[in-house]
Each structure stands twice: as structure tokens, then as C-alpha cells.
């Protein structure tokens, strides 16, 4: 690269260059809004001054126990103030925060503790039995700190040498604030769910967390003083980076230990909630609330959801209840959502089917993501923008993970050709909006024809009696595979297999119609996503 006059005597120095990190967001909020309520949890209130002091105490106490750069601090916590404090206090020491899924089994947790080489475990008493078993299985011997929720006491046993509040009391509230030496330093570790093998450890850096947190603010049009309700687990992609986003606008976190209809409506009405996130199951909880569980509220609530696009009927029902739904898409490897269905005003003039087709698309890249495309994985060339040619959705930019912890080959495969390979199959529309057609492993190949399970599910969701649907491949001696549908019906409504087949034939090509139907509750992850691998496993029993 040729040098120019702009390369001479214009060097980086501490005055003009600082590593990007979301930790600066709390410092600014505490200086600007020290008395503003940062956290609401039951009857408890924590101001931004409190949050900064408690986060610094946590960092100081960890450092006094020898925790520093590159050490892993694992936490098993519900959506409580301690979880928010950990998102600041742990990385302040240079350590890496590993938020663990609270629904994991002991063996998987033990694997995560060993693989991440956890030096500390902070655990809520609600999960003490599982953590006790995990610690007995794990090779590592971390410091164990018990969190006893003062607002919602739990009955689980104490496992560690010290309680969380006593641990914080050891720390200095004036602990010197420090940014990372390099914005590429790891800030958090998140494990993907392992279905056929051990989970993979996805590593985030400070730069990506900073940028994705800002991207959330821009994407959701979050104003100063926004009130955010925690219906999304904070262990999931670090709560899509919202623990850091809220500090940007000096907003208020409203914690929920359990996602229940009455608690959601009460929080919205009592605290003036303006924003919330969640899987489609959270929308079902809201819409299926009883009259006794509902509370009136006057404000409009922005609801950000990922996974499959919400059916038209659900979107309409949410709007009628006072919720504006924003459809997002992303993966653990992209810090959570990095794609948004950016709505164009002129689409409001479309008829219902045209409107629904636009809503079904995943959309365009976040403003903080550099590149998004649908690419042929064999040639690594973009597919035609015709809305029909299927390729793999790929990402490139600063909000893509560092890589998989201690898994060089898998990281290299995921980054082949200078793109992150999502494993999701989709199309690119002429206007630059992507639409997911399926996970590569969920495409059904029947008689040589590719069938998108999402397309079949969309048809089923339009039936008035269908609450939830999941379509998977069922082995077939003639066709290789055929579509099979698992259905949850709406309360008080009924539908037969024959009725649904007729319905599908009126909406789909004949070869795409499911050959078999099962009516049962669908297995889900802790974040509400349907576990299709468990449905496929059922064929071994049928």
C-alpha cells in the first residue's frame, strides 16, 4: 500500500484512539443519570450510581481472588440484577463472562465448565441441584458463589464458600475503571446447543458487543429513558447484547424471573414498558392471557422477535393488543440479531397477502453489520436476486464472533472464503431483502425435489385451528423422505388430519403436502425455539 501525506505524523495515540467496549456505556450513564432507576426487580430499585458501584465491587472482589484477563467466570442466573451486574463487573477485570442456559442438564454444564476452564461459578439457588451435580462431574474446581435472590427467595441449598452479597462487600466501589487493552479481547463466551455433539463455545469480543449494542438502539428506535422488559433470557447471546444497549439510552431494566402472562401485563402497565424481546412463544403467552391476567396500558410496546416470521394473524393480534412487532434474524455467532425486516411505509398499502409476503422476509443487515448476502457455497458467488434461487445466507463484519473456542477446524470451516457460513438456506429478493427458506439440515428432499419446511409451516399457520406447527422429514422407502407435520391446536378448537391435508393442498403444490400428521405438544428450547431434532427422533419410536 502506497503511503501518502495522511500517513505521516498522524499516528494513533490515547487522545485519538480508544478500544471500543460496551463498558463505557455504563460509565456514561452513571455520570449523566446517577439517580435514574437502572433496574427494577420486584420491590427493589437500583440506580445507575448503584449499578456502577456494584459492578465495580464485583470486579474488585474477583480481582482479589486472582481473576483477570482471559479467565472465565461462568454464571447460572435467572433474569435478575446480578446478571446485569455480571455483564459489567466480570469484563471490567478483563475476564470473560460465560452465561449458561438455565435449562441445561448437569452433564452438559460440566462439559461447559471444563471446556471453558471456569475459574468462578456464580449460581442462583434455584439451580443448585443441577449445579451440584455438574460440579461433581467437572474436572475444574472453580470458586462457587451463591446468589440468593432477596426479592424472590429460593429453597435450593448453598453450594459455595460465599454468598453473592458478601462477595460484593469484599470489593471496592471505587475500583479503577479500565477499558480492555485491545478491543479484540474476548468479552463473553456463549455455547450453542449441541444436538448431535458437544456444544460449541462462541467467543465475542468487546468491539462486536459495542457495535451490536448500538445496532439494537438504532434498529428498535429506542429513545432516551426507554423501559425494557426482560422476557428474553439474558443467557441467550448475552440477551442479544441488550444488557449493554440499555445503558446507552440511560434506560430501565425490568427483570422477570419467570415469563408469565400476568407478570408481563403487570410490568407493562406498572412501569411503562416500551421495549421487549422474545421468541414467538412469548407472543403466544401474551395473546393467550386470560381476562384476569391482562392489564390495560396506553403506550405502544415495541416487541422484537427472531426465529420464524410471525404468521399474519399473530401480527394482527399483537398490533390490536398494543404491540408493534419488529422481525429480526441472527445467530449466536452474530451476537444475536444482525438482520432486520426494515419496514417500508408504502408496504402498508398492499393487500393482506402482499403485506404478509413482505413480513415473511428476514430483511436487510443491521447498520452495524458490513456485509450480508445469499451465496452459492460451492462457487462462493452470490445467487441471482430473483427471490427463487436458493443459496446459503452468509455474514461478514465486526458483529461476527471471534470463532469457536478451542475448535480451530470448525472455525476455519465456518469462515471459509472470508464469510461466516450460517447454515441457513435462503433467497435474495430483487430489492436486497433476504428470506430464509430453511436450515440446511431441515430441507426435505422428496423424490429429488427440495421442500422448504418453513413454506409448509406457513401454510399450516394460516389454518384457524393451528396454534403451532413444525414440519420435518420422515424417512420413506419410495420417496426417500416425505414431509411430516407436528401440530399444536388452539385451545377449544379442533382439526383432523384429513382436514389439514385438504387445507395444505389448497395452499401448496401436491408434493409439498405432509403425508402424515401428529397432534402433540412441541418440544422447545429454553428460548422457545422448536427442537426439530427431537421430532425426527420420534420416528424411531413410531
QUIBEL-V696828 format. One record per run of one state. SS is the DSSP state (H for helix, E for strand, L for the rest). FROM is the first residue (numbers start at 1). LEN is the number of residues. Records with the same first field share a line. If there is no record, write none. Layout:
SS = FROM-LEN / FROM-LEN
This chain:
L = 1-4 / 8-15 / 33-4 / 42-2 / 65-7 / 77-4 / 93-3 / 100-6 / 116-2 / 138-5 / 148-14 / 170-16 / 192-9 / 220-7 / 230-7 / 241-1 / 249-3 / 255-6 / 272-3 / 279-1 / 288-13 / 306-6 / 322-1 / 335-1 / 341-4 / 350-2 / 360-3 / 366-5 / 377-4 / 383-8 / 397-6 / 405-3 / 415-1 / 419-1 / 429-5 / 440-4 / 447-2 / 452-1 / 462-4 / 477-3 / 490-7 / 506-4 / 513-3 / 520-4 / 525-5 / 531-1 / 541-2
H = 5-3 / 23-10 / 48-17 / 81-12 / 106-10 / 125-13 / 164-6 / 206-14 / 237-4 / 242-7 / 261-11 / 280-8 / 312-10 / 332-3 / 345-5 / 352-8 / 408-7 / 416-3 / 453-9 / 497-9 / 510-3 / 532-9
E = 37-5 / 44-4 / 72-5 / 96-4 / 118-7 / 143-5 / 162-2 / 186-6 / 201-5 / 227-3 / 252-3 / 275-4 / 301-5 / 323-9 / 336-5 / 363-3 / 371-6 / 381-2 / 391-6 / 403-2 / 420-9 / 434-6 / 444-3 / 449-3 / 466-11 / 480-10 / 516-4 / 524-1 / 530-1
